[in-house]
Amino acid sequence: MTFTTTGTTFKEIIQGDPDFTMTDGIKLVPRAGFEISKRCPREYKLILVECINNGWIKPIAYMKESEYVWEKLGD
């Protein structure tokens, strides 16, 4: 059996890392986050918010290593 790999590697960026947020000079935005539907029952929203606040559910972003390098070169 033969496996072929693409050679693509990924950069993991977690909340708290300096690169987790991006800016255009005016706005500061996170690379990843959560969106809870307005139709989500209130009780579930409270549970999700508690999980996020306690760090049991965390936002995480992935970038191709090549894109990350180009972004850093542009800074």
Backbone hydrogen bonds in HBPLUS format (Angstrom, degrees):
<---DONOR---> <-ACCEPTOR-->    atom                        ^
c    i                          cat <-CA-CA->   ^        H-A-AA   ^      H-
h    n   atom  resd res      DA  || num        DHA   H-A  angle D-A-AA Bond
n    s   type  num  typ     dist DA aas  dist angle  dist       angle   num
A0065-GLU N   A0009-THR O   2.85 MM  56  5.55 171.8  1.86 146.4 144.0     1
A0011-LYS N   A0063-MET O   2.70 MM  52  5.19 164.9  1.72 158.8 164.3     2
A0063-MET N   A0011-LYS O   3.01 MM  52  5.19 152.9  2.09 141.0 149.7     3
A0013-ILE N   A0061-ALA O   2.83 MM  48  5.14 170.5  1.84 158.1 157.1     4
A0061-ALA N   A0013-ILE O   2.88 MM  48  5.14 169.3  1.90 155.7 159.0     5
A0017-ASP N   A0014-ILE O   2.96 MM   3  5.74 164.9  1.98 142.7 146.6     6
A0020-PHE N   A0017-ASP O   3.04 MM   3  5.31 166.8  2.06 115.9 118.6     7
A0031-ARG N   A0020-PHE O   2.79 MM  11  5.61 141.6  1.94 170.3 176.3     8
A0022-MET N   A0029-VAL O   2.69 MM   7  5.30 159.8  1.73 157.2 163.5     9
A0029-VAL N   A0022-MET O   2.80 MM   7  5.30 163.7  1.83 157.3 162.1    10
A0040-CYS N   A0037-SER O   3.07 MM   3  5.30 162.4  2.10 107.3 112.8    11
A0044-TYR N   A0041-PRO O   3.00 MM   3  5.46 123.2  2.34 110.8 124.3    12
A0045-LYS N   A0041-PRO O   3.06 MM   4  6.42 157.6  2.11 153.6 160.7    13
A0046-LEU N   A0042-ARG O   2.96 MM   4  6.25 159.4  2.00 153.9 158.7    14
A0047-ILE N   A0043-GLU O   3.11 MM   4  6.38 151.5  2.20 140.0 147.5    15
A0048-LEU N   A0044-TYR O   2.86 MM   4  6.15 164.7  1.88 156.3 160.0    16
A0049-VAL N   A0045-LYS O   2.82 MM   4  6.03 165.6  1.84 157.4 161.3    17
A0050-GLU N   A0046-LEU O   2.98 MM   4  6.12 156.7  2.04 142.6 149.0    18
A0051-CYS N   A0047-ILE O   2.95 MM   4  6.23 157.0  2.01 149.8 156.2    19
A0052-ILE N   A0048-LEU O   2.91 MM   4  6.18 159.8  1.95 153.7 159.0    20
A0053-ASN N   A0049-VAL O   2.83 MM   4  5.98 168.1  1.85 153.4 157.1    21
A0054-ASN N   A0050-GLU O   2.96 MM   4  6.06 143.3  2.09 143.6 152.6    22
A0056-TRP N   A0051-CYS O   2.87 MM   5  5.03 139.0  2.04 159.5 158.5    23
A0057-ILE N   A0051-CYS O   3.35 MM   6  5.61 146.7  2.47 116.8 114.4    24
A0055-GLY N   A0052-ILE O   3.08 MM   3  5.13 156.4  2.13 103.8 111.1    25
A0067-GLU N   A0064-LYS O   3.00 MM   3  5.26 119.0  2.39 103.9 118.6    26
A0068-TYR N   A0064-LYS O   3.01 MM   4  6.33 157.4  2.06 156.0 163.1    27
A0069-VAL N   A0065-GLU O   2.97 MM   4  6.23 157.7  2.02 150.7 156.0    28
A0070-TRP N   A0066-SER O   3.09 MM   4  6.33 163.7  2.12 147.6 151.4    29
A0071-GLU N   A0067-GLU O   2.90 MM   4  6.10 153.7  1.97 146.2 153.9    30
A0072-LYS N   A0068-TYR O   2.97 MM   4  6.24 160.3  2.01 151.5 156.2    31
A0073-LEU N   A0069-VAL O   2.93 MM   4  6.19 152.5  2.01 149.3 157.4    32
A0074-GLY N   A0070-TRP O   3.09 MM   4  6.28 137.8  2.28 139.7 150.0    33
A0074-GLY N   A0071-GLU O   3.13 MM   3  5.16 129.2  2.40  95.2 108.6    34
A0075-ASP N   A0072-LYS O   3.20 MM   3  5.28 151.8  2.28 100.4 108.8    35
